[in-house]
Amino acid sequence: MKTTSRVEADGFLRAPFAWYGLDEAFTGPRRLMQVGTAADGTVQHGSMGHGDEPSIKSEAGSAEKERFAVVVTVAANPVRRTGDGTGVLDATTVSSAAWLAGSGLLAHTWPASLDHALRDHWLDQQTETAFELADDLDGPAWTTLSLPVDGVPVPFHYRESEFGWVLAGSAGEVHIGAYGRGMSAYGLGFSQVKDLSAYGA
């Protein structure tokens, strides 16, 4: 299991919202990944890993051996002023969670047929596509499925690609995104993380 630095763990502990991960039905390894902050240092979102640690796979067939799911929690915020009053922070929506999940999956993707020198260009193109898809959750690229969050069925937007799957939905004061490979999204459930020590904090 990856060890979590004190700085990373402190970021999760400072968050003004609850974190979500896979529920107790998942019995594999768990770990903290990273947090995202606003300019004023306020924690805005973060990711928690489950199963294998995702790595960029460039060899044909090797990516299919990975089994992981990453859960992204995003604070649900309206448009608001920055802490110093000099600017405005964008609102966060389900699309924010879908975008973070989609870009997270891409960060651990490298098509086997792709030349190393072309990966950055490919990643830029795919990231732009993921952004456009996240901005159109009612479009044909997405389907819906219902998954439990703290035991209550919640509708999620869901899509599959050759690289893995991405989903996003809302639960109270947060938006939940997730991405993965090798684990079926249809059997997942989410729950509020009561004890960060289960993730190595």
Residue, then its C-alpha position, 0 to 999 in steps of 0.5 A: m500500500k502506498t504510504t500517505s505523506r503528512v501533507e496529503a493526510d492533513g489536506f483530507l483532515r482539513a476538508p470542510f465536508a465529508w469524504y466518500g469512499l466505497d462502502e464496507a462491501f469492498t474489502g480490498p486495500r484503500r488509500l488516500m490519493q490527492v486533494g485539490t485546493a482553491a487559491d485561498g487554501t480551502v480544500q475543494h475536492g479529493s480522491m480515494g483509491h480502492g484496489d490496485e494502485p493505478s499506474i500508466k499502462s503502455e504494454a498491450g493487455s497489461a491495463e486489463k489486469e488492474r482492478f481499481a476504483v477511485v472515488v472523487t468527492v467534490a464540495a457542492n458550492p454555489v458561485r461565491r467570492t474568494g476569501d480575499g474578496t478579489g475574485v469569484l470561485d466557480a460553482t461546483t456541480v455534478s459536471s465538476a465531479a464527472w470532469l475530475a473523474g474523467s481526467g483522473l482516468l485519463a491520467h492513468t491511461w496510455p493506449a498500447s499503440l501510442d508512441h511515447a512522444l505523442r502521449d502529451h498531445w493525445l492526453d490534451q485531446q482526450t482531456e478536452t473531450a472529457f471536459e465537453l462530455a462532462d458538460d453534457l451529462d444528459g447527452p447520448a454519451w451517458t446512461t444512468l444507473s442507481l447506486p447506494v450512497d449510505g444505503v440510499p439509492v442515488p441516480f448517477h450518470y455513467r459512461e464507459s470507454e475503452f480506457g475504463w468507466v466514469l460516473a458522477g452524482s450528488a449526495g447532500e452537500v457533496h458531488i461524488g465522481a468515480y472512475g475505474r478499470g477491472m471492477s464493475a461499476y454496477g456493483l459498487g456502493f458508496s458511504q461516508v468515510k468515518d475513519l480516515s485511518a482506513y485509508g492510511a491517514 
